[in-house]
Amino acid sequence: MSVVSRETGTRIGWHPRSSAVSSTMLGDAQAPLGQTVAWPNGLVGADVPRERCLSFRSVAQLFEFYVSRTPLSYAVFRVAECRALAGVPLGGQTLDLGCGTGEFAAWALVEPVMLGVDLSQTRLRRARRGGGHLLVARADVAALPIANASLASVLAVSVCEHLLDPATAVAEAFRVLRPGGRFVATIVLADIHEHLLYPRLLRTLRLRRLASLYLCLHDRVFDHVALHTREEWETMLSAAGFRLVVRRKIVSPRLMCWFDFWLITAWPYKLMQWGGVKPFVWRPKWVRRLCWKWFQAIDEECDEQGSVLLVVAEKPG
């Protein structure tokens, strides 16, 4: 399999006979645009068989990874997301769309993902150090430098709600998937506005303006620019040509209330990120055990209500 630059026509990817790649950034997060860089040692197309499926860590392992490294609000949200994703098979030739710092691939999956793409060089440097991807590349999700029908699956974990033009990104995912390939995504829905704790309390107290202000601030902090309903996302995927295989809501309203309750404790972590300081959390083992027991008590299945859409969409053929 190969990857082709849509601007130059240069091949940049998984070809057994290739010894170098030309891309915006491939294998080295600091490579400038257009530079040719050497393959990582031993990485050739044969090393990524099509039949290989990615597997997830157990929920207990996932929770330990996240609660020892991230704010509690983020940990409960991400682990609930991962628990739902764990039942979805992902092919070996997988693209992690909008991979960010790579924490999902490094912490949630047992094996590395073949390729992660993101626009931020800073985030990609961290992703490469994390080891969750065989390769990382700087690329726009709306114009992927990847050949048609190249991949077994495209994974987008809480990415689509951050895109200014999600329809184009969905169409790109359809293009790079081979027939039978799957687009697997978790997408934050507009429903989240109904499930957050503090806006609900403010509305109950008839402080609707404050509730609206809180929601605007929340969306701005989390870069939510494309919050749509479940039906709107399903229509968008169908318009791109996908056949919807799985479509259900995850991350229950109850869990989202607790997410919002603990969100204030995440501000020191967020401020460290904004200030360019490596963020950290400190929780003794006994605190992490209490958090795990609490999470088990609040986590629950939700098919009709939920703040996040889990979708598995297949390319016909």
C-alpha positions in Angstrom: 0.0 0.0 0.0 1.2 3.5 -0.7 0.3 7.1 0.3 0.3 9.8 -2.3 0.7 13.5 -1.9 -2.3 15.1 -3.4 -0.3 18.3 -4.2 2.9 16.8 -5.7 1.8 13.3 -6.6 4.8 11.9 -4.6 4.3 8.5 -2.9 4.8 8.7 0.8 4.0 5.5 2.5 3.6 1.8 3.0 5.4 0.2 0.1 7.7 -2.9 0.8 10.3 -1.7 -1.7 10.3 1.9 -0.5 13.3 3.1 1.5 12.3 6.8 2.0 9.2 8.8 2.2 8.3 12.4 1.3 5.6 14.0 3.3 4.6 16.9 5.4 5.9 15.0 8.4 6.3 11.3 8.5 8.2 9.3 11.0 9.9 12.5 12.4 7.6 15.1 14.0 10.1 17.8 13.3 10.6 17.2 9.6 9.7 20.3 7.6 7.1 20.3 4.8 8.2 18.4 1.7 11.4 17.0 3.2 12.3 13.4 2.4 13.0 11.4 5.5 14.3 7.8 6.1 12.0 5.0 7.1 12.1 4.0 10.8 14.3 1.0 11.2 12.6 -2.2 10.0 9.3 -0.6 9.1 8.0 -1.9 5.8 4.5 -2.6 4.4 4.8 -6.3 5.2 5.0 -5.5 8.9 1.3 -4.4 9.0 -0.8 -7.3 7.8 -4.3 -6.5 6.8 -5.9 -9.2 9.0 -4.3 -7.9 12.2 -6.9 -6.4 14.5 -6.2 -3.9 17.2 -7.2 -4.8 20.8 -8.0 -2.6 23.8 -6.7 -2.8 27.3 -9.2 -3.8 30.0 -11.4 -1.1 31.5 -9.5 -1.4 34.8 -6.1 -0.9 33.1 -7.5 2.0 31.1 -8.8 3.7 34.2 -5.5 3.3 36.0 -3.7 4.8 33.0 -6.0 7.9 32.8 -6.6 8.6 36.5 -2.9 8.5 37.3 -2.1 11.0 34.5 -5.1 13.2 33.8 -7.8 15.2 35.6 -10.6 13.0 37.0 -13.3 14.5 34.8 -11.3 13.7 31.6 -10.5 10.2 32.9 -14.1 9.2 33.5 -15.2 10.5 30.1 -12.4 8.9 28.1 -12.7 5.5 29.8 -16.4 5.4 29.2 -15.7 6.2 25.6 -13.0 3.4 25.4 -15.3 0.9 27.0 -17.8 1.3 24.2 -15.1 1.2 21.5 -13.5 -1.9 22.9 -16.1 -4.1 21.2 -15.4 -2.7 17.7 -12.8 -4.5 15.6 -10.2 -2.3 13.9 -8.1 -3.6 11.1 -4.3 -3.5 11.2 -4.1 -0.8 8.5 -5.7 1.9 10.6 -5.5 5.7 10.4 -5.9 7.6 13.7 -7.6 10.8 12.5 -6.7 13.9 14.5 -4.5 11.8 16.8 -3.3 14.8 18.9 -0.7 13.9 21.4 -1.3 10.2 20.8 -2.5 9.4 24.3 -5.5 7.4 23.1 -3.4 5.1 20.9 -0.6 4.7 23.5 -2.8 4.2 26.6 -6.0 2.5 25.3 -4.7 0.1 22.6 -2.4 -2.9 23.2 -0.7 -2.6 19.8 0.4 0.6 18.0 -1.8 2.1 15.3 -0.3 2.2 11.8 -0.6 6.0 11.2 -1.7 9.0 13.1 -2.3 12.4 11.5 -2.8 15.9 13.1 -2.1 19.5 12.1 -0.1 20.5 15.2 3.6 19.8 15.1 3.8 20.2 18.9 1.2 17.5 19.5 2.7 15.2 17.0 6.1 15.4 18.7 4.5 14.1 21.9 2.6 11.5 19.9 5.8 10.1 18.4 7.4 9.9 21.8 4.4 8.1 23.2 4.9 5.2 20.9 1.2 4.6 20.1 1.7 4.9 16.3 4.1 3.3 13.9 4.2 6.6 12.0 2.8 10.1 12.5 2.2 12.6 9.8 1.2 16.3 9.7 -1.8 16.5 7.5 -5.2 18.2 7.2 -8.0 15.8 7.8 -10.0 17.5 5.1 -7.2 16.8 2.5 -5.4 13.6 3.5 -2.2 12.8 1.6 -3.3 9.2 1.2 -4.1 7.2 -1.8 -7.7 6.1 -2.6 -8.9 2.8 -1.1 -5.7 2.3 1.0 -6.9 1.6 4.5 -8.9 -1.0 6.5 -10.2 1.4 9.0 -10.2 5.1 10.0 -10.6 5.9 13.7 -11.7 9.3 15.0 -12.0 9.6 18.7 -13.8 12.8 19.8 -12.5 14.6 16.7 -15.4 15.4 14.4 -17.0 17.9 16.8 -13.8 20.0 16.6 -13.8 20.3 12.8 -15.0 23.4 11.0 -16.0 21.3 8.0 -16.7 17.8 9.3 -18.6 16.8 6.1 -15.4 17.1 4.0 -13.4 15.1 6.6 -16.0 12.3 6.5 -15.8 12.3 2.7 -12.0 12.0 2.9 -12.3 9.1 5.3 -14.6 7.4 2.8 -12.2 8.0 0.0 -9.1 6.5 1.7 -11.0 3.4 2.9 -11.0 0.3 0.7 -14.3 -1.4 0.0 -15.5 -3.0 3.2 -13.4 -0.7 5.3 -14.9 1.0 8.3 -15.0 4.5 9.8 -15.2 4.2 13.6 -15.9 7.4 15.5 -17.0 8.8 18.8 -18.6 12.2 18.4 -19.8 14.6 21.1 -23.4 15.5 20.4 -25.4 18.7 20.9 -27.1 16.6 23.7 -24.2 17.4 25.9 -25.8 20.8 26.6 -28.7 19.1 28.3 -26.6 16.8 30.4 -24.0 19.0 32.0 -24.6 19.6 35.7 -24.1 23.3 36.2 -26.3 24.5 33.3 -29.1 22.2 34.5 -28.8 23.7 38.0 -28.8 27.3 36.6 -31.8 26.6 34.4 -33.7 25.1 37.4 -32.9 28.4 39.3 -34.2 30.3 36.2 -30.8 31.7 35.6 -30.9 30.9 31.9 -28.5 33.6 30.8 -25.9 32.3 33.1 -26.6 28.7 31.9 -26.1 29.9 28.3 -22.9 31.7 29.2 -21.5 28.6 30.9 -22.3 26.5 27.8 -20.6 29.1 25.5 -17.5 29.0 27.8 -17.5 25.2 27.9 -17.7 25.0 24.1 -14.9 27.5 23.7 -12.6 25.8 26.2 -13.2 22.4 24.5 -13.2 23.8 21.0 -16.6 22.4 20.2 -17.4 24.0 16.9 -19.6 21.3 15.3 -22.1 20.1 17.8 -24.9 18.4 15.9 -27.7 16.0 16.7 -27.4 12.2 16.1 -29.7 12.5 13.1 -27.6 15.2 11.5 -24.4 13.1 11.9 -26.1 10.0 10.5 -27.4 12.1 7.5 -23.8 13.4 6.9 -22.3 9.9 6.9 -24.9 8.5 4.6 -24.4 11.4 2.2 -20.7 10.6 2.1 -21.7 7.1 0.9 -21.3 5.1 4.1 -23.6 2.3 5.3 -24.3 2.7 9.0 -23.5 -0.5 10.9 -23.6 0.7 14.5 -25.0 4.0 15.8 -25.8 4.3 19.4 -25.4 6.9 22.2 -22.7 6.4 24.9 -21.5 8.3 28.0 -24.7 8.5 30.0 -26.3 11.7 31.3 -25.4 10.6 34.8 -21.7 10.3 34.0 -21.7 13.7 32.2 -23.1 15.3 35.4 -20.2 13.9 37.3 -17.8 14.9 34.5 -19.1 18.5 34.9 -19.0 18.4 38.7 -15.3 17.5 38.7 -14.4 19.8 35.8 -13.3 22.6 38.1 -10.5 20.5 39.5 -9.1 20.2 35.9 -8.3 23.9 35.6 -4.7 23.7 37.1 -4.0 21.0 34.5 -5.4 23.1 31.7 -3.5 26.2 32.8 -0.3 24.2 32.8 -1.1 23.2 29.2 -1.8 26.8 28.1 1.4 28.0 29.9 3.6 25.5 28.0 4.4 23.5 31.2 4.1 19.7 31.0 0.9 19.0 32.9 0.7 16.4 35.6 -1.6 15.1 38.4 -0.7 13.4 41.7 -3.0 10.8 43.2 -1.8 8.2 45.7 -2.7 4.6 45.0 -5.4 4.5 47.6 -7.1 7.6 46.0 -7.0 5.9 42.6 -8.6 2.8 44.1 -11.5 4.9 45.5 -11.9 6.6 42.2 -12.1 3.2 40.4 -14.8 2.0 42.8 -16.7 5.2 42.3 -16.4 5.0 38.5 -17.8 1.4 38.5 -20.8 2.7 40.4 -21.6 5.5 38.0 -20.8 4.0 34.7 -23.8 2.6 32.9 -25.0 1.6 29.4 -27.2 4.1 27.6 -28.8 3.5 24.2 -31.4 6.2 23.9 -29.7 8.9 26.0 -26.1 9.9 26.0 -23.8 12.8 25.2 -21.6 11.0 22.6 -22.5 9.1 19.4 -20.6 5.9 18.7 -20.8 5.2 15.0 -19.4 2.4 12.8 -19.9 3.1 9.2 -18.8 0.8 6.4 -17.8 1.6 2.8 -19.9 -0.6 0.5 -18.2 -2.9 -1.9 
